[in-house]
């Protein structure tokens, strides 16, 4: 964690707000929904939102142990027993139709109903034969994108009139505005994780994995569901390659990018563009004669040499600021450089991109728009960032701005003063949701901030009240061997203490605690010239 520079960032024009209750829409398909499930689902109060619930792995049919979470025994689920707890392979294959709900609803109620719907579908998937689960889960996630896109365009959907999910994208492709409401991020995240984490049973029992699967994406397709649905993977800085104690900034920025629709692949593409431009210039290559930049291959050795230079630069400073928080030999760094391209996490790739552009990690807020320009070359599609400084007198207004941006598919990072009265050093967290009345839902890359902590009363934000600052028992556990993607995709409980916790408004708005909010907004859809007034 490091001090942030007060470099001003570009102001942006704020989009207009939309009404909470969208207008009724028309049926988009008149296909009959034969064999549809009963219209009224059972109550699922916490299946996908209770942090204590561990979803069974794909292929694990011992899901019966989740009954207590569902609020009752199997008999309470009639008439759903035939589909959920009976033989889900006989569940009628229903066409995908999207109709308006039969009863008036509000955005808040619809999102609550959507969570329940996802819970029932998740239980059906767990009861399927292992080889069918991954395909059905990806169908469900496509449906999540379609329903979210409709919601973002002012349309509710009759959830229980839908099918089990489309087998493939519609002819026009995945909706670009299919980002999920921020209130659903913690519900969708465990579903995505099922597709990304290698399972305990042999993969061949789960169906074929995709040879074109993206790093940090689904094992069973070439889709990165986190960036496609705007559901950032929870990322802990404790497993970062570079400075685990001082990379809250790039780790939170990575979560913001995923919310905005950009995944690890977007960062690696930006790195390749920069390195290739440098390689072409150094070797005086005629780009036109070569057929364009796309035809020029970047030598692997050139890439690895650039990584090695970056790694060496991270051997300076105090031990906690160095690679993996300690000393490394030249031989170790050489081995890391060879593994970096295929194995480094998104946040480490982002730190490398910043190094190539001479942007210190401590300046991610002030240089946010410069970083976005590297990630998204097309200015018409590029998100924008603005920074608002927080005080105990303007917190409510800032929270409203955060909620507006998140609801419209944007992202938010917050800078917080976490060292009590002894320092004004700051820490960066990702704000997952700002719609709740009692506070903010936070994804903190370092750990869980003590709810009793107040800047002006001393102590450390990550230490239980009464303990010393050297016993930060609420910080994520650090493991020097887990910097690679394979390990980071499935952190244990000691490495995700900061995932989806609630920070009260009383704490977030307390005197001198908040430093600033960095608010990201997606680019406004470009209006075709013939449609412009």
C-alpha positions as CSV (number, residue, x, y, z in Angstrom):
1,X,0.0,0.0,0.0
2,X,1.4,3.4,-0.9
3,X,0.6,7.1,-0.8
4,X,-1.4,8.4,-3.7
5,X,-0.3,11.5,-5.6
6,X,-2.8,14.3,-5.8
7,X,-2.5,14.5,-9.6
8,X,-5.7,15.8,-11.1
9,X,-7.6,13.6,-13.5
10,X,-9.8,14.5,-16.4
11,X,-13.4,15.5,-15.6
12,X,-16.1,13.7,-17.5
13,X,-19.7,14.4,-18.5
14,X,-22.1,12.4,-16.4
15,X,-24.8,10.4,-18.1
16,X,-28.4,11.0,-17.5
17,X,-30.2,8.9,-14.8
18,X,-32.8,6.4,-15.8
19,X,-36.1,5.6,-14.1
20,X,-36.1,2.8,-11.5
21,X,-39.2,1.2,-13.0
22,X,-38.7,0.5,-16.7
23,X,-41.7,0.7,-19.1
24,X,-43.4,-2.6,-20.0
25,X,-42.0,-4.2,-23.1
26,X,-43.4,-6.4,-25.8
27,X,-42.9,-10.2,-26.2
28,X,-39.9,-10.7,-28.4
29,X,-40.8,-14.2,-29.5
30,X,-44.2,-15.9,-29.8
31,X,-42.8,-19.3,-29.4
32,X,-44.9,-21.5,-27.1
33,X,-43.2,-22.4,-23.8
34,X,-44.3,-26.0,-23.5
35,X,-43.7,-27.7,-20.3
36,X,-42.7,-24.6,-18.5
37,X,-41.9,-24.8,-14.8
38,X,-44.5,-23.5,-12.2
39,X,-44.6,-19.7,-12.2
40,X,-44.0,-19.2,-8.5
41,X,-40.5,-20.4,-7.3
42,X,-39.6,-21.5,-3.8
43,X,-37.9,-18.9,-1.6
44,X,-34.1,-18.9,-1.8
45,X,-33.0,-16.4,0.8
46,X,-29.2,-16.9,0.7
47,X,-28.1,-19.6,-1.7
48,X,-25.8,-17.4,-3.7
49,X,-25.3,-14.5,-1.4
50,X,-24.3,-16.0,1.9
51,X,-20.5,-15.7,2.1
52,X,-20.4,-18.9,4.3
53,X,-21.9,-21.0,1.5
54,X,-19.4,-23.0,-0.5
55,X,-20.9,-24.1,-3.9
56,X,-20.2,-27.7,-4.7
57,X,-17.7,-28.3,-7.5
58,X,-18.9,-29.3,-10.9
59,X,-19.4,-33.0,-11.0
60,X,-20.1,-33.1,-7.2
61,X,-23.6,-34.4,-6.8
62,X,-23.5,-34.3,-3.0
63,X,-25.4,-31.0,-3.1
64,X,-28.0,-32.3,-0.6
65,X,-25.9,-30.8,2.2
66,X,-27.0,-27.4,1.1
67,X,-30.6,-27.9,2.2
68,X,-30.2,-26.0,5.5
69,X,-29.2,-22.9,3.5
70,X,-32.3,-23.2,1.3
71,X,-34.4,-22.8,4.4
72,X,-36.2,-26.2,4.5
73,X,-36.2,-29.9,3.7
74,X,-36.9,-31.3,0.2
75,X,-40.6,-31.6,0.8
76,X,-40.9,-27.8,1.1
77,X,-39.8,-27.5,-2.5
78,X,-42.8,-29.2,-4.1
79,X,-43.8,-28.9,-6.9
80,X,-40.1,-28.2,-7.9
81,X,-38.9,-31.6,-6.6
82,X,-39.4,-33.2,-10.0
83,X,-36.9,-30.8,-11.7
84,X,-34.5,-29.8,-9.0
85,X,-34.3,-32.9,-6.9
86,X,-35.6,-35.5,-9.3
87,X,-34.0,-36.1,-12.7
88,X,-33.0,-32.8,-14.2
89,X,-32.0,-34.5,-17.4
90,X,-35.7,-34.8,-18.1
91,X,-36.3,-31.1,-17.6
92,X,-38.1,-29.9,-20.7
93,X,-35.8,-28.1,-23.2
94,X,-37.6,-24.8,-23.4
95,X,-37.0,-22.1,-26.1
96,X,-35.5,-18.8,-25.1
97,X,-38.3,-16.3,-24.9
98,X,-38.1,-13.0,-23.1
99,X,-41.5,-11.5,-22.1
100,X,-42.6,-8.8,-19.7
101,X,-43.5,-9.9,-16.1
102,X,-47.2,-10.5,-15.6
103,X,-47.2,-8.3,-12.5
104,X,-45.7,-4.8,-12.1
105,X,-42.3,-4.8,-10.4
106,X,-39.4,-2.6,-9.5
107,X,-35.7,-2.9,-10.1
108,X,-35.0,-3.8,-6.5
109,X,-37.7,-6.6,-6.5
110,X,-36.7,-7.9,-9.9
111,X,-33.0,-8.3,-8.8
112,X,-34.2,-10.2,-5.7
113,X,-36.3,-12.4,-7.8
114,X,-33.4,-12.9,-10.2
115,X,-31.2,-14.1,-7.3
116,X,-33.8,-16.7,-6.4
117,X,-34.1,-17.8,-10.0
118,X,-30.3,-18.3,-10.2
119,X,-30.4,-20.3,-7.1
120,X,-32.9,-22.8,-8.5
121,X,-31.0,-23.1,-11.7
122,X,-27.7,-23.6,-9.8
123,X,-29.3,-26.5,-7.9
124,X,-30.5,-28.1,-11.2
125,X,-27.1,-27.9,-12.6
126,X,-25.5,-29.6,-9.6
127,X,-27.9,-32.5,-10.0
128,X,-27.0,-33.0,-13.7
129,X,-24.6,-35.7,-14.8
130,X,-21.1,-34.3,-14.5
131,X,-20.5,-34.2,-18.3
132,X,-23.5,-31.9,-18.8
133,X,-22.8,-29.4,-16.1
134,X,-20.3,-27.1,-17.7
135,X,-22.4,-26.6,-20.9
136,X,-25.6,-25.9,-18.9
137,X,-23.7,-23.5,-16.6
138,X,-22.4,-21.5,-19.6
139,X,-25.9,-21.4,-21.0
140,X,-27.1,-19.9,-17.8
141,X,-24.4,-17.3,-17.9
142,X,-25.4,-16.4,-21.5
143,X,-28.9,-15.9,-20.2
144,X,-27.6,-13.7,-17.3
145,X,-26.1,-11.5,-20.0
146,X,-29.3,-11.3,-22.0
147,X,-31.5,-10.6,-19.0
148,X,-29.0,-8.0,-17.7
149,X,-28.9,-6.3,-21.1
150,X,-32.6,-6.0,-21.2
151,X,-32.6,-4.6,-17.6
152,X,-29.9,-2.0,-18.6
153,X,-32.2,-0.9,-21.5
154,X,-35.2,-0.4,-19.3
155,X,-36.9,-3.8,-19.7
156,X,-37.8,-6.4,-17.1
157,X,-38.1,-10.1,-17.9
158,X,-40.5,-12.8,-16.9
159,X,-37.9,-15.1,-15.5
160,X,-40.0,-18.2,-15.0
161,X,-41.2,-18.1,-18.6
162,X,-37.6,-18.5,-19.9
163,X,-35.8,-21.6,-20.8
164,X,-32.7,-23.1,-19.2
165,X,-30.4,-20.9,-21.2
166,X,-29.3,-20.5,-24.8
167,X,-26.8,-23.1,-26.2
168,X,-24.9,-20.4,-28.0
169,X,-24.8,-16.6,-28.5
170,X,-27.6,-15.1,-30.5
171,X,-26.7,-14.2,-34.1
172,X,-25.7,-10.7,-33.2
173,X,-23.3,-11.9,-30.6
174,X,-23.0,-11.3,-26.9
175,X,-24.7,-8.1,-25.8
176,X,-22.2,-5.3,-25.2
177,X,-24.4,-3.9,-22.4
178,X,-24.9,-7.3,-20.7
179,X,-23.1,-6.2,-17.5
180,X,-24.9,-7.5,-14.5
181,X,-26.4,-5.1,-11.9
182,X,-23.8,-4.5,-9.1
183,X,-26.2,-6.1,-6.6
184,X,-25.8,-9.4,-8.4
185,X,-22.0,-9.5,-8.6
186,X,-21.6,-11.6,-5.4
187,X,-24.3,-14.0,-6.7
188,X,-22.8,-14.5,-10.2
189,X,-19.1,-14.7,-9.1
190,X,-19.3,-18.3,-7.6
191,X,-21.1,-19.5,-10.8
192,X,-18.2,-18.2,-13.0
193,X,-15.7,-19.7,-10.6
194,X,-17.1,-23.2,-11.3
195,X,-16.0,-22.9,-14.9
196,X,-12.5,-21.4,-14.2
197,X,-11.1,-23.6,-11.4
198,X,-9.8,-27.1,-12.3
199,X,-11.9,-29.6,-10.5
200,X,-10.9,-32.5,-8.2
201,X,-12.3,-35.1,-10.4
202,X,-10.7,-35.8,-13.9
203,X,-11.7,-33.2,-16.4
204,X,-12.7,-35.9,-19.0
205,X,-15.8,-36.6,-16.7
206,X,-16.9,-32.9,-17.2
207,X,-16.7,-32.9,-20.9
208,X,-13.9,-31.7,-23.2
209,X,-12.0,-28.6,-22.2
210,X,-11.5,-25.9,-24.9
211,X,-8.0,-25.8,-26.5
212,X,-8.6,-22.1,-27.1
213,X,-9.6,-21.3,-23.5
214,X,-8.3,-17.9,-22.3
215,X,-6.0,-17.6,-19.3
216,X,-8.2,-16.7,-16.3
217,X,-11.3,-17.6,-18.4
218,X,-13.6,-20.6,-18.6
219,X,-11.9,-24.0,-19.1
220,X,-14.7,-25.1,-21.4
221,X,-14.9,-22.2,-23.9
222,X,-12.9,-19.2,-25.1
223,X,-15.0,-16.9,-22.9
224,X,-13.8,-14.8,-20.0
225,X,-17.1,-14.5,-18.1
226,X,-15.8,-12.0,-15.6
227,X,-15.1,-9.3,-18.2
228,X,-18.0,-10.3,-20.4
229,X,-20.6,-9.9,-17.6
230,X,-18.7,-7.2,-15.7
231,X,-18.3,-9.5,-12.7
232,X,-14.7,-8.9,-11.4
233,X,-12.9,-11.8,-10.0
234,X,-12.0,-11.1,-6.4
235,X,-8.3,-10.5,-6.4
236,X,-6.0,-10.5,-3.5
237,X,-2.7,-8.6,-3.5
238,X,-1.2,-11.2,-1.1
239,X,-0.4,-13.5,-4.1
240,X,1.0,-10.8,-6.4
241,X,4.4,-11.3,-7.9
242,X,5.4,-7.7,-7.4
243,X,5.3,-6.1,-4.0
244,X,2.4,-8.0,-2.3
245,X,2.4,-5.3,0.4
246,X,2.3,-2.4,-2.0
247,X,0.1,-3.4,-4.9
248,X,-3.4,-2.6,-3.7
249,X,-3.5,-0.1,-6.5
250,X,-3.0,-2.3,-9.6
251,X,-5.0,-5.1,-7.9
252,X,-8.1,-2.9,-7.4
253,X,-7.6,-1.3,-10.9
254,X,-7.7,-4.8,-12.4
255,X,-11.0,-5.5,-10.7
256,X,-12.3,-2.1,-12.1
257,X,-11.2,-3.1,-15.6
258,X,-13.1,-6.4,-15.4
259,X,-16.2,-4.5,-14.3
260,X,-15.7,-2.3,-17.4
261,X,-15.5,-5.3,-19.7
262,X,-11.7,-5.7,-20.0
263,X,-9.9,-8.9,-18.9
264,X,-6.4,-10.2,-18.7
265,X,-6.3,-10.6,-22.5
266,X,-6.9,-6.8,-22.9
267,X,-3.9,-6.1,-20.7
268,X,-1.6,-8.6,-22.5
269,X,-2.6,-7.1,-25.8
270,X,-1.7,-3.7,-24.6
271,X,1.7,-5.0,-23.5
272,X,2.3,-6.6,-26.9
273,X,1.4,-3.4,-28.8
274,X,3.9,-1.4,-26.7
275,X,6.7,-3.9,-26.9
276,X,6.2,-4.5,-30.6
277,X,6.3,-0.7,-31.3
278,X,9.6,-0.5,-29.4
279,X,11.0,-3.6,-31.2
280,X,10.1,-2.2,-34.6
281,X,11.7,1.2,-33.8
282,X,14.9,-0.4,-32.4
283,X,15.3,-2.7,-35.4
284,X,14.2,-0.1,-38.0
285,X,11.6,-2.4,-39.5
286,X,9.6,-1.1,-42.4
287,X,6.1,-1.8,-41.1
288,X,4.4,-1.1,-44.5
289,X,6.8,-3.5,-46.3
290,X,6.1,-6.1,-43.7
291,X,2.4,-5.9,-44.3
292,X,1.4,-4.1,-41.2
293,X,2.1,-4.4,-37.5
294,X,-0.1,-7.5,-37.3
295,X,2.2,-9.4,-39.6
296,X,5.3,-8.6,-37.4
297,X,6.0,-11.3,-34.8
298,X,7.4,-10.2,-31.4
299,X,10.3,-12.5,-30.6
300,X,9.8,-14.5,-27.4
301,X,13.3,-13.6,-26.3
302,X,12.6,-9.9,-26.7
303,X,9.5,-10.2,-24.5
304,X,11.3,-12.2,-21.8
305,X,14.2,-9.7,-21.8
306,X,11.8,-6.8,-21.1
307,X,10.2,-8.8,-18.3
308,X,13.6,-9.5,-16.8
309,X,14.4,-5.8,-16.8
310,X,11.1,-5.1,-15.1
311,X,11.7,-7.8,-12.5
312,X,15.2,-6.5,-11.7
313,X,13.7,-3.0,-11.1
314,X,11.5,-4.6,-8.4
315,X,14.5,-5.8,-6.4
316,X,15.2,-2.4,-5.0
317,X,13.8,-0.7,-1.9
318,X,12.7,-2.4,1.4
319,X,12.1,-6.1,1.5
320,X,8.3,-5.8,1.5
321,X,8.5,-3.7,-1.7
322,X,10.4,-6.4,-3.7
323,X,9.3,-9.4,-5.7
324,X,7.1,-11.7,-3.5
325,X,8.0,-9.5,-0.6
326,X,11.7,-10.6,-0.3
327,X,15.0,-11.2,-2.0
328,X,15.3,-13.1,-5.3
329,X,18.3,-14.3,-7.2
330,X,19.1,-13.6,-10.9
331,X,18.5,-17.2,-11.7
332,X,15.0,-17.1,-10.0
333,X,14.1,-13.9,-11.9
334,X,15.2,-15.6,-15.2
335,X,12.8,-18.5,-14.5
336,X,10.0,-16.1,-13.6
337,X,10.5,-14.1,-16.8
338,X,10.1,-17.3,-18.9
339,X,6.8,-18.1,-17.1
340,X,5.5,-14.6,-16.9
341,X,3.6,-14.4,-20.2
342,X,1.5,-17.6,-19.7
343,X,1.2,-17.5,-15.9
344,X,1.2,-14.0,-14.5
345,X,-2.1,-12.8,-13.1
346,X,-3.9,-9.8,-14.6
347,X,-2.7,-7.4,-11.9
348,X,1.0,-8.4,-12.4
349,X,0.5,-8.0,-16.1
350,X,-1.0,-4.5,-15.4
351,X,2.0,-3.6,-13.2
352,X,4.3,-4.6,-16.1
353,X,2.3,-2.4,-18.5
354,X,2.7,0.5,-16.2
355,X,6.4,-0.1,-16.0
356,X,6.7,0.0,-19.8
357,X,4.9,3.4,-19.8
358,X,6.9,4.8,-16.8
359,X,3.8,5.1,-14.7
360,X,4.5,4.4,-11.0
361,X,1.9,2.2,-9.3
362,X,1.3,5.1,-6.9
363,X,0.0,7.2,-9.7
364,X,-2.8,4.9,-11.0
365,X,-5.5,7.4,-9.9
366,X,-3.9,10.5,-11.5
367,X,-3.0,8.6,-14.6
368,X,-6.1,6.5,-14.9
369,X,-7.2,7.9,-18.2
370,X,-3.7,7.3,-19.6
371,X,-3.9,3.7,-18.6
372,X,-7.4,3.3,-20.1
373,X,-6.0,4.7,-23.3
374,X,-3.4,1.9,-23.4
375,X,-6.1,-0.8,-22.7
376,X,-8.7,0.6,-25.2
377,X,-7.1,2.2,-28.3
378,X,-10.5,3.2,-29.7
379,X,-11.4,6.5,-28.1
380,X,-15.1,6.0,-29.0
381,X,-15.2,2.8,-26.9
382,X,-12.9,3.9,-24.1
383,X,-14.1,4.3,-20.5
384,X,-13.3,7.5,-18.6
385,X,-12.2,8.1,-15.0
386,X,-12.7,11.1,-12.7
387,X,-11.6,11.5,-9.1
388,X,-13.6,13.1,-6.3
389,X,-12.1,13.8,-3.0
390,X,-14.1,12.7,0.0
391,X,-14.8,14.5,3.3
392,X,-17.2,13.7,6.1
393,X,-19.4,16.5,4.7
394,X,-19.8,15.3,1.1
395,X,-19.8,11.5,1.5
396,X,-23.5,11.1,0.8
397,X,-23.1,12.9,-2.5
398,X,-20.1,10.9,-3.5
399,X,-21.9,7.6,-2.6
400,X,-24.7,8.7,-4.9
401,X,-22.2,9.3,-7.8
402,X,-20.6,5.9,-7.1
403,X,-24.0,4.1,-7.2
404,X,-25.0,5.8,-10.4
405,X,-21.7,4.8,-12.1
406,X,-21.9,1.2,-10.9
407,X,-25.5,0.8,-11.9
408,X,-24.5,1.9,-15.4
409,X,-21.7,-0.7,-15.7
410,X,-19.0,1.5,-14.3
411,X,-16.5,0.8,-11.6
412,X,-15.2,2.5,-8.4
413,X,-12.0,2.5,-6.5
414,X,-11.7,4.2,-3.1
415,X,-8.6,5.5,-1.4
416,X,-8.7,5.2,2.4
417,X,-6.4,6.3,5.2
418,X,-5.7,3.1,7.1
419,X,-2.8,3.9,9.5
420,X,-4.7,5.7,12.2
421,X,-3.2,8.8,13.7
422,X,0.4,7.9,13.0
423,X,0.3,8.3,9.2
424,X,-1.8,9.6,6.3
425,X,-0.7,6.7,4.1
426,X,-3.5,5.3,1.9
427,X,-4.9,2.0,0.8
428,X,-7.0,1.3,-2.4
429,X,-10.1,-0.9,-2.4
430,X,-12.7,-1.8,-5.1
431,X,-16.3,-0.8,-4.4
432,X,-18.5,-3.6,-5.6
433,X,-21.9,-2.1,-4.8
434,X,-23.1,1.2,-3.4
435,X,-26.8,0.7,-3.7
436,X,-27.4,-0.7,-0.2
437,X,-28.8,1.6,2.5
438,X,-26.4,0.6,5.2
439,X,-23.1,1.1,3.5
440,X,-20.9,-0.2,0.7
441,X,-20.0,-3.7,-0.5
442,X,-16.2,-3.8,-0.7
443,X,-13.7,-6.1,-2.4
444,X,-10.5,-5.3,-0.5
445,X,-7.4,-6.8,-2.0
446,X,-5.6,-6.7,1.4
447,X,-8.1,-8.0,3.8
448,X,-11.1,-7.0,6.0
449,X,-11.1,-3.6,7.6
450,X,-12.1,-3.6,11.2
451,X,-15.6,-2.0,11.4
452,X,-14.6,-0.3,14.6
453,X,-11.6,1.4,13.0
454,X,-11.7,5.2,12.9
455,X,-8.8,7.3,11.5
456,X,-8.8,9.8,14.2
457,X,-8.8,7.2,17.0
458,X,-5.6,5.5,16.1
459,X,-4.9,1.8,15.6
460,X,-4.6,0.0,12.3
461,X,-7.5,-0.7,9.9
462,X,-6.6,-4.3,9.6
463,X,-6.0,-5.2,13.3
464,X,-8.7,-6.2,15.7
465,X,-9.2,-3.5,18.3
466,X,-6.7,-3.9,21.1
467,X,-4.0,-5.6,19.1
468,X,-0.8,-4.0,17.9
469,X,-0.2,-2.9,14.3
470,X,2.2,-5.8,13.9
471,X,-0.7,-8.3,14.4
472,X,-2.9,-7.4,11.4
473,X,-5.0,-10.5,11.9
474,X,-7.6,-9.4,9.4
475,X,-5.1,-9.2,6.5
476,X,-4.9,-11.9,3.8
477,X,-2.4,-14.6,4.3
478,X,0.7,-14.4,2.1
479,X,2.2,-17.4,0.3
480,X,5.4,-16.8,-1.6
481,X,4.7,-19.6,-4.1
482,X,1.2,-18.7,-5.3
483,X,1.8,-15.8,-7.8
484,X,0.7,-17.9,-10.9
485,X,-2.8,-17.9,-12.3
486,X,-3.5,-21.5,-11.5
487,X,-3.1,-20.9,-7.8
488,X,-4.6,-17.4,-7.7
489,X,-7.9,-18.6,-9.4
490,X,-8.9,-20.4,-6.2
491,X,-7.5,-18.7,-3.1
492,X,-8.3,-20.3,0.2
493,X,-10.2,-18.6,3.0
494,X,-7.1,-17.0,4.4
495,X,-6.5,-15.2,1.1
496,X,-10.0,-13.8,0.6
497,X,-10.9,-12.1,3.9
498,X,-11.6,-8.9,2.0
499,X,-14.1,-10.4,-0.4
500,X,-17.6,-8.9,-0.5
501,X,-17.7,-7.4,3.0
502,X,-19.9,-4.5,4.1
503,X,-18.3,-1.2,5.1
504,X,-20.9,0.9,7.0
505,X,-21.7,4.4,5.8
506,X,-20.8,5.6,9.3
507,X,-17.3,4.3,8.8
508,X,-16.8,5.1,5.1
509,X,-17.9,8.7,5.8
510,X,-16.1,9.2,9.1
511,X,-13.7,12.1,9.5
512,X,-10.4,11.9,7.5
513,X,-10.9,8.2,6.7
514,X,-11.9,8.6,3.0
515,X,-9.3,10.2,0.7
516,X,-11.0,10.0,-2.7
517,X,-13.2,7.9,-5.0
518,X,-12.0,7.2,-8.5
519,X,-15.2,6.7,-10.6
520,X,-15.0,5.0,-13.9
521,X,-17.8,5.2,-16.5
522,X,-18.3,3.2,-19.7
523,X,-18.3,5.1,-23.0
524,X,-21.7,6.2,-24.1
525,X,-23.1,4.2,-27.1
526,X,-22.2,5.9,-30.3
527,X,-25.3,7.1,-32.2
528,X,-25.2,6.3,-35.9
529,X,-25.0,9.4,-38.1
530,X,-28.2,8.7,-39.9
531,X,-30.0,8.4,-36.5
532,X,-28.6,11.6,-35.1
533,X,-31.0,14.5,-34.8
